[in-house]
Amino acid sequence: MRLSTESPLTHRERLTRGLAHTAAGPVDVARGAVGLSGAAVYRGAGELRRRYRESRLAHQVAEAASEGIAAAQEVIAGLPELLEGPPARRRIRRFWVIAGAAAAALLAGGVVAVLIRRSSQAEEPSPRPPSVDAQPKL
């Protein structure tokens, strides 16, 4: 007899026990088969829900991509008008673009220099003695 603190039988255990016993066999076989079938239906429904959600997500992503492409086409169509602005303003923009590119290059060069310098430095020995003997005793 099972203790009340133990977990109840799973469907598979009930089916196995039912096939092994003769007196309670038909009842346990039926309960186990129904339980396994129900669990399979539940898993199948979950899989269908997941596929439906993924297909809806794919449609939403496709719609967002097409809207983004349409917006990009509008921006590209407006570029000639934007580039035909006053010449003095274009020079100012060009100056800021060149200055920004130079600053980014300078920053990247500085980062590379720091990384190279840090990797080439030797580690300083610790002023404290080692906590473990370097030479093992035999």
Long-range contacts (C-beta under 8 A, 24 or more apart in sequence): 11-35, 11-36, 11-39, 12-36
